[in-house]
Amino acid sequence: VGGLGDVVTGLSKALQKKGHMVEIILPKYDCMQYDLIQNLRALDVEIESYFDGQLFKNKIWIGTVEGLPVYFIEPYHPNKFFWRGQYYGENDDFKRFSFFSRAALELLLQSGKKPDMIHCHDWQTAFVAPLYWDLYAPRGLNSARICFTCHNFEYQGTAPASELASCGLDVHQMNRPDRMQDNSVDDKINPVKGAVVFSNIVTTVSPTYAQEVRTHEGGRGLHTTLATHSKKFLGILNGIDTDTWNPATDARIVVQYNSSDLQGKEANKQALRKHLGLLSDSMRPLIGCITRLVPQKGVHLIRHAIYRTLELGGQFVLLGSSPVHHIQREFEGIASQFENHDNVRLILKYDELLSRSIYAASDIFIIPSLFEPCGLTQVEAFREMGISSKMGAYAIELRSRT
């Protein structure tokens, strides 16, 4: 979902175009947009995977998303790990994703696949690296090298060390300073640290961010681990799929346009105003903001921007939600305050289709992040707001210094 979904899709399509065989493995969430999966079908075989001292069966589905083959793992587990109505933010996320990581490796082993590389993203699949070398390479799944990409070191998935035993890793062996032990709390396991230690190569989403996370503040406690493994750690600047993010061809916006002809933006602006019940006034600039409402994203600045925009005679549209309960409640209060206002609208959810409409309609886009690993939102905003990609590439190099 979100930026990670954009990156995995865009990167996989780019690799596929170069002639590589790319397959993606995901949990089969109940809240996916199933209408965007083509030819979704269950395979005849069920895969058994270990968890909490016993074997659980997993139903394996396969489908196509934007031309990419995707496997979906549906566990037959009493806790219904991926049937919760949301992707993450559950109290047992550590168990949910360590289960998935092992089941994914079991799928590769039992299906006889011999991948050259297994590319894992963020803490939710960080377990794959130690599981692969500790349990699966000795069983014959040994053709691959592991690449781990951390998109944001703010999120490391730490949990009590005892919880690691569920997926079959040896807690005593892993809860060590040179392996998966958290650098701040001795009796906690840090999945991201484990992936840094056990992967063959570790990347993050821009060269600048790769430097920032080597500092005490930027690394969120992992700067010493990254220094130890610096020879295999580098930053590669994220890109976007310019076919998908192209207002000249995007059928999901009202009127197509490009950087040479911006007339279509006005039609998109009027359509968004009508859809959201905002005042139609061509003299008022429309300010857009699409973000997760977490402290990293500068929520206090977003709140200030809403009221300041009103003072200056503009309109403000916010799309986003927060996993932090007090922030979500605060913005629900602001949304209620402006529920029938002519010039402000807060939509507190994730909605990709609406996000494209907001990009296409906005005159100004705000991204007041306290730190930003890469800045996909910035580049997408440049594309959808009709600014040339060269300018977007230039601007992204200047991010985060103000």
ABEGO torsion letter per residue (X at the ends): XEAAAAAAAAAAAAAAAAGBBBBBBBBBBAABBAAABBGBBBBABBBBBBBGGBBBBBBBBBBBBGGBBBBBBBBBBAAGAABAGBABGBAAAAAAAAAAAAAAAAAAAAAGBBBABBBBBEAAAAAAAAAAAAAAAAAGBAABBBBBBBABAABAGBBBAAAAAAAGBBAAAABBAABABBAABAABBBAAAAAAAABABBBBABAAAAAAAABAAAAGGAAAAAAAAAAABBBBBBBBBAAABBAAABAABABBBBAABAAAAAAAAAAAAAAAGBBBBAABBBBBBBBBBBAAAGAAAAAAAAAAAAAAGBBBBBBEBBABAAAAAAAAAAAAAAAABAABBBBBBBBAAAAAAAAAABABBBBABABBAAGAAAAAAAAAAGBBAAAAAAAAAABGAX
